[in-house]
Amino acid sequence: MLIETKHGSCPSIRNILLLDSEGNRVAVKYYSDDWLTNSAKEAFEKALFSKTQKTNARTEAEIAMFENHIIVYKFVQDLHFFVTGAEGENELILVTVLQGFFDAVGLLLRGTVEKKEALENLDLILLCLDEIVDGGIILETDASAIAGKVASHSVYEAAPLSEQTITHALATAREHLARSLLK
């Protein structure tokens, strides 16, 4: 599905999936109404995993058609990365999103891209997904930029005010003030 804007059409993402080597969820985000229930989403994930598990997508991303969607995917260790787009979506854009997600996770997990490490840092991976796509619209694909934004979110919120620099403390105070005014 292409989203129409005043400047033309904008590529969109249907979902981003991170599954383990058995097809179970590690981190997933859905951005379309193609799957209305959680059971429909889980059935899609299981069927997609079954279709792709015998492929060798370890060195480069693979592209496949699946249930009227274009799927791009890549595996590392015991993790399977998937990005889904509409049937007419540009495969290169989907691969760019996949590679940005894959590389950002690698940066955030300091090269140890495996299920145990991913589960221990699930908050970073979920923030990573939020930095890449919002409501199906691609925001960022540069892995360094994504990892930098995620790292800055986790640093600002985790550190007490006494340990932050003045600039960071002011930015945190501004965010808190804005949130309180918006409530």
N, C-alpha and C positions, 0 to 999 in steps of 0.2 A: 504494500500500500504506500503510495507516494502521498505525502502531505502537501497540499496546495497552499502556497503563500502568495503574497503580492509580487514576489520576485520569481515565481515559477514553482516547480516542484522540489521537494526536499526529501532526500533519502531517509528511510526510517528502519528501525530495528524492531523485530517482533519479540525477541527474547535473547538473553545471554545466559548460558548455562555453564556451570562448572560441576562436573560429575566425577565420582571416583571410579576406580577400575572395575567396579561391580554395577555401575549405572545408578548409584544412589546419589542424592543431592549433596553437594557441598555448599554451593551458593548459586541461586538462580534469581533472575529478575524477568518478569513478563511485562511487556509494554503494549500489548494489543488484546482485543477481546476475542481472539481466535479460540482461546481455551477459557471457557467461562468458569469451570469448577477446578478445584485443586486436584480431583481425581482425573480430570481430563488432561491437566498439565503433567501429572505423574505418568499417565499412560503414554503421552507424547514422548516424555523423556525416556521411558523404558523402550519404546519402539525405536526411537532414534539411536539409542545406545546399542540395541541389538543389530540395527542395520550397519552401524559404523565400527563396531568393535573388532572386526576382522581386517580392517584396513590398516595401513601403515602410515599414519599421519604424524610421524614423529619428527621428520626433518622439515617438511613444508606443509602448509595448510592444504587440506583437501576440500573440494567443493562437490556437493551432491544436491539433487532434487529429492525432497521428501515431503509427502502429503501437501503438495502444491506450495511448498516453501523452498527457498534456496538456503542451504545449510553450509556454513564453512566451519571447519573444525581442525583441531590440532591436539596432539597428546604429548604429555611429558610425565615421566615416572608413572605414578598411579592417578593422575588427573587428566580429565578430558575436557577441553575447552570448546564450546560451541557458540556460534552467533547465527541467528535465524533472521532472514529477510523475506519479503514478499516474493512471489514468483517472478515478477518483472524487475526486481531490484538489481542494481549493479554489483556484480560479484567482487569487483576490485574494492569497492567501498566496504563491503562486508569483511573482506580479508584484512583491510586496513584497521577496522574496528577490532577484529579478532587479534591481530598482531599487537595492537596497542594494549589491549587487555592482558594478553599473554606476557608481554615484556614488562608491563607495569607490575603485575603480580610477581614476576621474577625479581624485579628491583625491590619491591616491598618485603619479599621473603628472603632477601639477600642471597639469591641463587639456589636456595633449598626449596624447590618447587615440588612438594609432595603433600599428600593428604594430611598427615599429622601436623605439619607446619601450617598448612592452609587453615585447618580447623582451629589451631591456636591463635591465628591472626585473622579470624573470620571478619572481625570488625573492619580491618583494613581493606579486605577484599570487597566487602559490601560498600564501603566508601568509594573504592575504586570504580565499582559499577555505577555509582551515582555520579561520579565525575565524568564518566565516558558518555552515558546516555541519560536523558531526562525525558520521560514520556514518549520514548521511541525516537526522539530527535538526538542526533549525534552532536555532542558538545566538544569532545576532545579525543584525539587519537594518538597524540605524542606521549609515549610511555613515560618519559622523564617529567613532563608537565603533570601528568596524572599522578605519578608517584609523589612528586613534590607537593601537590595540593593535598593529597591524602596524608602525607607525613606532617604537613603544617597543621592540618585539622587535629590530628592526634596529639601533636606536641602542645598546641595552645590549650586544648581542653584538659589535658592530663596534668600539666605542670601547675603548681600553685602560683598565685600572683607574685609572691616574693621571689620566685626563681625566674620569672619572665623579664625580658628587657622592657624598658619603658615603652617602646613602640608596640611590642606584643601585648603588654598590659593595656595600653590605650585601645588597641584593636579589640581585645577581649571585652573591655568595658563598653565600647561602642556597640558591639554585638549584643551584649546583655541589655543595654539601654534600648536598642532597637526592638529587641524581642519583647521587652516589658511594655513599650509603647504600642506595639501591634496587638497585644492581647486584649 
